[in-house]
Amino acid sequence: MNNHKPVGGKILTKPFMVLAFLALIAFILIIKRFLFGIGSVTNLSDGYPWGLWIVYDVLVGTAFGCGGYAIALLVYVFNKGEYHPLIRPALMTSVFGYTLAGASIILDVGRYWNLYNMFWPKYANINSVMVEVAICVASYVMILWIEFSPSFFEKWRKGGTPTFVKRFMFVFIAIGVLLPTMHQSSLGSLMIIAGNRLFPLWQTNWLPLLFLISALTMGYGMVIFESLFSSVILHRPLEISMLKKLSAVMQKLLVVFLIFRFGDLIWRGEISTIFDIGFKQSMFILENALIIIPMILLFIKNKKSSPRSLFLSASAVLLAGTLYRFNTYLVGFDPGHGWHYFPSVSEIMVTLGIVSVELMAYLVFVKKLPIMPAIQHN
């Protein structure tokens, strides 16, 4: 029985047209990038070979897209079937986050026409962490679309999802749980090889675990954020009871993250570095304040069922995870020799355009496809 229904409604609204305008600007700049090279639209250099596009579109975008992975862990691994209604909306955000992250890699690679070599056994460096990330992300994008395919079948195929798809879906779900575990931790491993070029507040052999935990917290944060946001924008009932339980899971992960984070700093004797005066220290304090704030909000018993507290907590978690990735890959990274980096206006506009495409796709999908749980009328 299909328990999901299209929300319906007009597509070409004023907000949609504004998003389309931003996407058009980004499209024009992308054409410029391919015609005149990556240096024509970015401030990248030999010291900073990756910048805003990689950090936001790939590192942050895929973490935002971990909602499907995070909910799948609860439902299929820990057998928490009560969260099943959240799977399809969470899976949709994962599809958008990972698909656009994978596509944006083509923008960031200088010689993009050689990108296929990464998947060609003759040329691929199988010892490279980047190759492992690329293969995992590319594979996960395909897995996500397969997992999401019932939404299309239920919309356009009489009889719904084919039997053979249902029969083998458990295989794709299992692979879909494995792949993010691998590449999210590997994104942390990438910066271990930076050595002392990465500021000691972020450089640690625990980076793989910290990146994985932060990806999970951001995944749960995105599910809560998306659920509350869609309820308000699309005039749907709030799912407070379920989101309240989900926030408790997120809260426990935040505690684990902080224990490993500060325990590592104490073990390495770097805890005093926090109290030095400097921009990096300030960014570290801000990053962790954004983690502690939702913990406090969620610990206050009478606030746990408040939609506003849940929304603020989820937003703070998403900002904290975003800042953690920016700090690790850009703020805390110093290649030396006087190299500096700040994203160009074109880089910022392309990133805004990619976000706009995600939001436009979200509006189209929820209004036209059976994504959202059907509203139960008493």
C-alpha positions as CSV (number, residue, x, y, z in Angstrom):
1,M,0.0,0.0,0.0
2,N,1.4,3.4,-1.0
3,N,1.5,5.7,2.1
4,H,3.1,8.6,0.3
5,K,1.3,11.3,-1.8
6,P,2.3,14.3,-3.9
7,V,1.8,17.5,-2.1
8,G,0.5,19.2,-5.2
9,G,0.4,22.9,-5.9
10,K,1.8,25.5,-8.3
11,I,5.4,25.1,-9.4
12,L,6.2,28.5,-10.9
13,T,5.9,30.6,-7.8
14,K,7.8,33.8,-7.1
15,P,10.4,32.0,-4.8
16,F,10.9,29.4,-7.5
17,M,11.5,32.1,-10.2
18,V,14.1,33.8,-7.9
19,L,15.9,30.4,-7.5
20,A,15.8,29.9,-11.3
21,F,17.4,33.3,-11.8
22,L,20.3,32.4,-9.4
23,A,20.6,29.1,-11.2
24,L,20.8,30.9,-14.6
25,I,23.6,33.1,-13.4
26,A,25.5,30.1,-12.1
27,F,24.9,28.3,-15.5
28,I,26.5,31.3,-17.4
29,L,29.5,31.3,-15.1
30,I,29.9,27.5,-15.5
31,I,30.0,28.0,-19.3
32,K,32.7,30.7,-18.8
33,R,34.7,28.2,-16.6
34,F,34.6,25.6,-19.3
35,L,35.5,28.1,-22.1
36,F,38.2,30.0,-20.4
37,G,39.5,27.7,-17.7
38,I,39.0,27.3,-14.0
39,G,41.2,30.4,-13.3
40,S,38.7,32.7,-15.0
41,V,36.1,32.2,-12.3
42,T,38.0,31.1,-9.2
43,N,40.8,32.3,-6.9
44,L,42.3,28.9,-6.7
45,S,46.1,28.6,-6.8
46,D,49.0,26.1,-6.4
47,G,48.7,26.7,-2.6
48,Y,45.0,26.2,-2.5
49,P,44.1,23.8,-5.3
50,W,40.6,23.4,-3.8
51,G,38.3,26.0,-2.3
52,L,34.7,26.8,-1.8
53,W,33.3,24.5,-4.5
54,I,35.0,21.4,-3.0
55,V,34.4,22.3,0.6
56,Y,30.8,23.3,0.3
57,D,29.5,21.3,-2.7
58,V,31.3,18.1,-1.8
59,L,32.2,18.0,1.9
60,V,29.2,19.9,3.2
61,G,26.8,18.9,0.5
62,T,27.4,15.2,1.0
63,A,27.1,15.6,4.8
64,F,23.7,17.4,4.3
65,G,22.9,14.5,2.1
66,C,23.5,11.9,4.9
67,G,19.9,12.1,6.0
68,G,19.0,9.0,4.1
69,Y,22.0,7.2,5.4
70,A,21.3,8.2,9.0
71,I,17.7,7.2,8.9
72,A,18.5,4.0,7.1
73,L,20.8,3.1,10.0
74,L,18.0,3.5,12.5
75,V,15.3,1.7,10.5
76,Y,17.2,-1.1,8.8
77,V,20.2,-1.7,11.1
78,F,18.8,-0.8,14.5
79,N,15.3,-1.9,13.6
80,K,13.6,1.3,14.6
81,G,10.6,1.0,12.3
82,E,8.9,4.0,13.8
83,Y,11.1,6.3,11.8
84,H,10.1,4.7,8.5
85,P,7.9,7.6,7.4
86,L,11.0,9.8,7.3
87,I,12.9,7.6,4.9
88,R,11.6,8.8,1.6
89,P,12.0,12.6,2.3
90,A,15.4,11.9,3.8
91,L,16.4,9.8,0.8
92,M,15.3,12.6,-1.5
93,T,17.7,15.1,0.2
94,S,20.5,12.5,-0.1
95,V,19.8,12.1,-3.8
96,F,20.1,15.9,-4.4
97,G,23.1,16.4,-2.1
98,Y,25.2,13.6,-3.5
99,T,24.2,14.0,-7.2
100,L,25.1,17.7,-7.3
101,A,28.2,17.1,-5.3
102,G,29.3,14.5,-7.8
103,A,28.5,16.8,-10.7
104,S,30.3,19.7,-9.1
105,I,33.5,17.7,-9.1
106,I,33.7,18.2,-12.9
107,L,33.7,22.0,-12.3
108,D,36.6,21.8,-9.9
109,V,38.9,19.5,-11.7
110,G,41.3,21.5,-13.9
111,R,41.6,18.9,-16.7
112,Y,38.1,17.5,-16.3
113,W,38.4,15.6,-19.6
114,N,40.8,13.2,-17.8
115,L,38.5,12.6,-14.9
116,Y,37.5,9.2,-16.2
117,N,41.0,7.9,-15.5
118,M,40.1,7.8,-11.9
119,F,37.8,4.9,-12.6
120,W,40.1,3.3,-15.2
121,P,42.1,0.5,-13.5
122,K,45.1,1.0,-15.8
123,Y,45.6,4.6,-14.6
124,A,43.8,4.7,-11.2
125,N,45.9,5.0,-8.1
126,I,44.3,2.4,-5.9
127,N,46.4,3.6,-2.9
128,S,44.8,7.1,-3.1
129,V,42.2,8.1,-0.5
130,M,40.8,10.5,-3.2
131,V,40.2,7.6,-5.6
132,E,38.4,5.7,-2.8
133,V,36.2,8.7,-2.1
134,A,35.5,9.2,-5.8
135,I,34.5,5.6,-6.4
136,C,32.4,5.4,-3.3
137,V,30.5,8.7,-4.0
138,A,29.9,7.8,-7.7
139,S,28.6,4.3,-6.6
140,Y,26.5,5.8,-3.9
141,V,24.8,8.2,-6.3
142,M,23.7,5.3,-8.4
143,I,22.5,3.4,-5.3
144,L,20.5,6.4,-4.1
145,W,18.7,6.7,-7.4
146,I,17.8,3.0,-7.3
147,E,16.6,3.3,-3.8
148,F,14.6,6.4,-4.8
149,S,13.1,4.7,-7.9
150,P,9.9,3.5,-6.3
151,S,8.8,7.2,-6.1
152,F,8.9,7.3,-9.9
153,F,7.3,3.9,-10.4
154,E,4.4,4.8,-8.1
155,K,3.8,8.0,-10.1
156,W,4.1,6.7,-13.6
157,R,3.8,2.9,-13.7
158,K,0.5,1.2,-13.3
159,G,0.9,-1.4,-10.6
160,G,3.6,0.6,-8.8
161,T,7.2,-0.7,-8.1
162,P,8.1,-3.9,-10.1
163,T,8.4,-7.0,-8.1
164,F,12.0,-7.6,-9.0
165,V,12.9,-4.2,-7.7
166,K,11.3,-4.8,-4.4
167,R,12.9,-8.3,-4.2
168,F,16.5,-6.9,-4.5
169,M,16.0,-3.6,-2.8
170,F,17.5,-4.9,0.4
171,V,20.9,-5.4,-1.4
172,F,21.0,-1.8,-2.5
173,I,20.0,-0.6,1.0
174,A,22.8,-2.6,2.5
175,I,25.3,-1.2,0.1
176,G,23.8,2.3,0.7
177,V,24.6,1.9,4.4
178,L,28.2,0.8,3.7
179,L,29.3,3.3,1.2
180,P,28.8,6.6,3.2
181,T,30.5,5.0,6.2
182,M,33.5,4.5,4.0
183,H,33.7,7.8,2.1
184,Q,32.7,10.1,4.9
185,S,35.5,8.8,7.1
186,S,37.8,9.0,4.1
187,L,37.1,12.7,3.7
188,G,38.6,13.0,7.2
189,S,41.6,10.8,6.2
190,L,42.4,13.2,3.3
191,M,43.5,15.9,5.7
192,I,45.7,13.7,7.9
193,I,48.3,13.7,5.1
194,A,48.4,17.5,5.4
195,G,50.6,17.0,8.4
196,N,51.6,20.2,10.2
197,R,50.1,22.3,7.4
198,L,46.8,21.7,9.3
199,F,46.4,23.6,12.5
200,P,46.8,21.3,15.6
201,L,43.2,22.1,16.8
202,W,42.0,20.1,13.8
203,Q,44.9,17.8,12.9
204,T,44.4,14.4,14.5
205,N,44.4,10.7,13.6
206,W,40.8,10.7,14.8
207,L,39.7,12.8,11.8
208,P,38.1,9.8,10.0
209,L,35.9,9.0,13.0
210,L,35.1,12.7,13.7
211,F,34.1,13.3,10.1
212,L,31.8,10.2,10.2
213,I,30.1,11.2,13.5
214,S,29.7,14.8,12.3
215,A,28.2,13.5,9.0
216,L,25.6,11.5,11.0
217,T,24.7,14.4,13.2
218,M,24.3,16.6,10.2
219,G,22.2,13.9,8.6
220,Y,19.8,13.8,11.5
221,G,19.9,17.6,11.7
222,M,18.9,17.9,8.1
223,V,16.0,15.4,8.5
224,I,14.7,17.5,11.4
225,F,15.2,20.8,9.6
226,E,13.6,19.5,6.4
227,S,10.6,18.0,8.2
228,L,9.9,21.3,10.1
229,F,10.6,23.4,7.1
230,S,8.3,21.5,4.8
231,S,5.6,21.4,7.4
232,V,5.6,25.2,7.5
233,I,6.1,25.9,3.8
234,L,3.8,23.2,2.5
235,H,1.2,23.6,5.3
236,R,1.6,20.0,6.6
237,P,1.1,18.6,10.2
238,L,4.2,18.8,12.4
239,E,5.8,15.5,13.2
240,I,6.9,16.6,16.7
241,S,6.7,13.3,18.5
242,M,9.0,11.5,16.0
243,L,11.4,14.5,15.6
244,K,11.7,14.7,19.4
245,K,12.9,11.1,19.5
246,L,15.2,11.7,16.6
247,S,16.7,14.8,18.3
248,A,17.6,12.6,21.3
249,V,19.7,10.4,18.9
250,M,21.4,13.5,17.5
251,Q,22.1,14.7,21.0
252,K,23.9,11.5,22.0
253,L,26.1,11.7,18.9
254,L,27.0,15.3,19.7
255,V,28.1,14.2,23.2
256,V,30.2,11.4,21.6
257,F,31.8,13.9,19.1
258,L,32.8,16.3,21.9
259,I,34.2,13.5,24.1
260,F,36.5,12.4,21.2
261,R,37.3,16.0,20.1
262,F,38.4,17.4,23.5
263,G,39.7,14.1,24.8
264,D,42.1,14.0,21.8
265,L,43.2,17.6,22.4
266,I,43.9,16.8,26.1
267,W,45.8,13.6,25.1
268,R,48.0,15.5,22.6
269,G,48.6,18.4,25.0
270,E,46.9,20.9,22.6
271,I,44.0,21.9,24.8
272,S,45.8,25.2,25.8
273,T,46.0,26.2,22.2
274,I,42.3,27.1,22.3
275,F,43.1,30.0,24.7
276,D,45.7,31.6,22.4
277,I,44.5,34.7,20.7
278,G,44.0,34.3,17.0
279,F,41.5,33.9,14.2
280,K,41.8,30.1,14.1
281,Q,41.1,29.8,17.8
282,S,38.1,32.0,17.4
283,M,36.7,29.8,14.6
284,F,37.3,26.7,16.8
285,I,35.4,28.3,19.7
286,L,32.5,29.3,17.4
287,E,32.4,25.9,15.8
288,N,32.1,24.1,19.2
289,A,29.7,26.7,20.6
290,L,27.3,25.8,17.7
291,I,27.5,22.2,19.0
292,I,27.0,23.0,22.6
293,I,24.0,25.3,22.0
294,P,21.7,22.5,20.6
295,M,22.9,20.2,23.4
296,I,21.7,22.7,26.0
297,L,18.4,23.3,24.2
298,L,17.7,19.6,23.9
299,F,18.8,18.9,27.6
300,I,16.1,21.3,28.8
301,K,13.2,19.0,29.3
302,N,10.3,21.4,28.7
303,K,11.9,22.6,25.4
304,K,12.3,19.2,23.8
305,S,8.8,19.2,22.3
306,S,9.0,22.8,21.1
307,P,9.1,23.1,17.3
308,R,11.2,26.3,17.6
309,S,13.8,24.6,19.8
310,L,14.0,21.6,17.5
311,F,14.4,23.9,14.5
312,L,17.1,26.0,16.2
313,S,18.9,22.9,17.4
314,A,18.9,21.3,13.9
315,S,20.1,24.6,12.3
316,A,22.9,25.0,14.8
317,V,24.0,21.4,14.2
318,L,24.1,22.0,10.4
319,L,26.0,25.2,10.9
320,A,28.5,23.5,13.3
321,G,29.1,20.7,10.9
322,T,29.5,23.1,8.0
323,L,32.0,25.2,10.0
324,Y,33.9,22.1,11.1
325,R,34.5,21.1,7.5
326,F,35.4,24.6,6.4
327,N,37.8,25.0,9.3
328,T,39.5,21.6,8.6
329,Y,39.9,22.1,4.9
330,L,40.4,25.9,4.6
331,V,40.6,27.9,7.8
332,G,43.0,25.6,9.6
333,F,45.0,24.7,6.5
334,D,48.2,26.7,5.8
335,P,50.2,25.7,2.7
336,G,52.9,28.2,3.6
337,H,55.0,30.5,1.3
338,G,52.5,33.3,1.7
339,W,49.6,31.6,-0.1
340,H,46.1,33.1,0.7
341,Y,42.6,32.2,-0.5
342,F,39.2,33.8,-0.4
343,P,36.5,32.7,-2.9
344,S,35.8,34.9,-5.8
345,V,32.3,36.4,-6.5
346,S,31.9,33.9,-9.3
347,E,32.7,30.9,-7.0
348,I,30.1,32.2,-4.5
349,M,27.5,32.7,-7.2
350,V,28.0,29.2,-8.7
351,T,27.6,27.7,-5.2
352,L,24.4,29.7,-4.7
353,G,23.2,28.5,-8.0
354,I,23.8,24.9,-7.1
355,V,21.9,25.4,-3.8
356,S,19.1,27.0,-5.9
357,V,18.9,24.0,-8.2
358,E,18.6,21.7,-5.1
359,L,15.7,23.8,-3.7
360,M,14.0,23.9,-7.1
361,A,14.3,20.2,-7.5
362,Y,13.0,19.7,-4.0
363,L,9.8,21.8,-4.7
364,V,9.2,20.0,-8.0
365,F,9.7,16.5,-6.5
366,V,7.5,17.0,-3.4
367,K,4.7,18.6,-5.4
368,K,4.7,16.0,-8.2
369,L,6.0,12.8,-6.8
370,P,4.8,10.6,-3.8
371,I,7.5,11.7,-1.4
372,M,5.7,13.0,1.7
373,P,3.8,10.7,4.0
374,A,0.0,10.8,3.3
375,I,-1.8,13.0,5.8
376,Q,-3.9,10.8,8.1
377,H,-7.4,12.2,8.6
378,N,-9.2,11.1,11.8
